[in-house]
């Protein structure tokens, strides 16, 4: 109790020491990885793995963007949610927007909190496909529809069979997707050469193209790839994995470029994409980068390697890139950006959910809903 004790090493001193000692090593590793990216980038471009594209200027196109959003709040031992989807139609004539139109669907309800993120993903996809169905019933169809949800469900989305509640949403989502492609496949490109192009954009599966560049998988790449690329990549693969596939892809994709496309369902041996009836149509994927500051985006379109060629893929990628008018980190194709902006009321805090929750509490407290049910029963008894 005389005040003397061993103070040890304070965290502030540890931070300073590790920063001073670790900084040179970190910079050295980063420099080595960047040099490797600079070394391999020309090889990938020469062999056709990275393709540069020209923008369509001025562009004339009738296009649509379908965006989704949701928000939740805890209530009554579960979760209240609001989920919405907006379809924004835009008519562009030689670079000028002449006409716009908007359609929407909104769903507000309660769910339990078990795997609620997956449930809301299924609900978002169902809402998006509902808007797609409505679109395909119209007389004047767009040339291009860009969505922000996946076209198909993946293996990771499959819930455990004993979780009955979430299986209900999963099965409904599968049924909705299967119904759409069963009814409208013949109106959609590339199955109909004059059909509507439907593409999904996102940021997943970074670097999957490199796993398609093997001798056994090269037949699932519709783009012309140099024959020596497989052997050359073999010697670099371990280094590529050390650098990080995601970092490598960001480093080699330059402004107005795309990776070679590949049939994802064919190169993935343990593929369990759902629904099965749509999986059989094939799923073609590639990454694009529109500007210096825009991040790489994954493009998904349905179809097999025999359905697409380089010219067809270049055109749809060029159309999407041309619709990204701002070179910013959060930039999106114009119709999709407008659709996302229209969903702001769903994301507002406080907003619809708080109003919904307060009125639900009031109705529960006043037993007004129970009174309505009883009233209906009384009327039935009187008859």
Secondary structure, DSSP 8 states (H G I E B T S, - for coil): --S-------HHHHHHHHHHHHHHHHHHHHHHHHHHHHHHHHHHHHTTSEEE----SS--EEEEEEEEEEEEEEETTEEEEEEEEEEEEEEEETTEEEEEEEEEEEEEEEE-STTHHHHHHHHHHHHHHHHHHHHHTSSS--SEEEESS-SSB-GGG---TT-HHHHHHHHHHHHHHHHHHHHHGGGBTTTSTTSBEEEEEES-STTHHHHH-STTTGGG--S---TTHHHHHHHHHHHHHHH-HHHHHHHH--TTEEE--EEHHHH-TT---B-HHHHTT-EEEEEEE-SSSS--EEEEEE--TTT--HHHHHHHHHHHHHT--S-STT---HHHHHHHHHTHHHH-SSSHHHHHHHHHHHHHHHTHHHHHHHHHHHHHHH-
